[in-house]
Structures are given as structure tokens and as C-alpha cells.
């Protein structure tokens, strides 16, 4: 996955796409920082670790866009959303709320979860099965609704 990002960065630079080039450089830097944090400079990050970094970066862009929008800075909000779109191209497609709800129901039943005390177990099981295709905050919200 890292190779794909680097190849796309080269292509964006050659084509003169400044916005995509800037976003991919930021991603490359974030991945390098994570590799240093994980002491994996020599071995590199696994695809799962890369997906976590990309998910985090996409979430940062969404939160920043919301803040800019609330402050009336629509141009800056649009820039953040454009960056988020570039990042999401490298992530697996997100599961719909209906798919997540079904998966949560399955794990509630399998684990015998009956209340809020079991929320962590259910969320952990759902995230383990769905991986990067499940947004953590959505999983938590749906699980909380179902266990009340």
C-alpha cells in the first residue's frame, strides 16, 4: 500500500496536481512518523497499520472541515474535505450503518451481552471482524443504542 501511495505521489507531481501532491506528502510523512513510533523503520508498517494511520488522517480532515464550516470558513472546509477524499481512496469502503447494526446484533447474541458493561467486548469483536471497514465512533454509537 505504501508503494501505491509513493507511485501516486510521483504521478501527481508529474501532472502538476498540487492539492493531491500536498496531501500525499502529508500522508507519507504521517506514515514515516508512525513507523518511527513503532520502531519499524527497517521493516515498514503492515497494511493494517497503514490503514489505521490513513483512517486517523481522514478523521482529522473531517473534524477540521466541520470546525471550519462552523466558523464560516467554507473555502478551508472544502480544502479539508478534498484532502479527506484523496485519503479515502486508499481505504476500504466503509460498511453501512445497516451492515454494522447486523454485525453488532450478531456479536451481542454470540457474546450474550446484556448491558452497558458488555459494550467494550461487543465493540472489540465487531472491530476485529470488520477491521478498517468500520468507523469506530459509529460502531460505539450503534452498540450503545442496542445495549441500553
Number of C-alpha atoms within 10 A of each C-alpha: 14 16 8 10 16 15 12 15 21 14 14 17 16 11 10 11 12 12 14 20 20 15 19 22 14 14 22 17 12 17 21 16 15 18 19 14 10 12 12 14 13 8 8 17 21 13 11 12 16 21 21 16 18 23 21 14 18 22 16 14 21 19 14 17 23 18 15 17 15 11 10 11 13 15 12 15 22 15 15 21 19 18 21 21 16 16 22 18 10 16 17 13 11 15 14 13 14 10 13 22 18 12 19 22 19 15 20 23 12 11 13 11 16 13 12 15 10 16 18 13 14 28 22 15 18 24 19 11 13 16 16 20 17 21 18 14 10 14 21 19 11 17 24 17 10 16 16 9
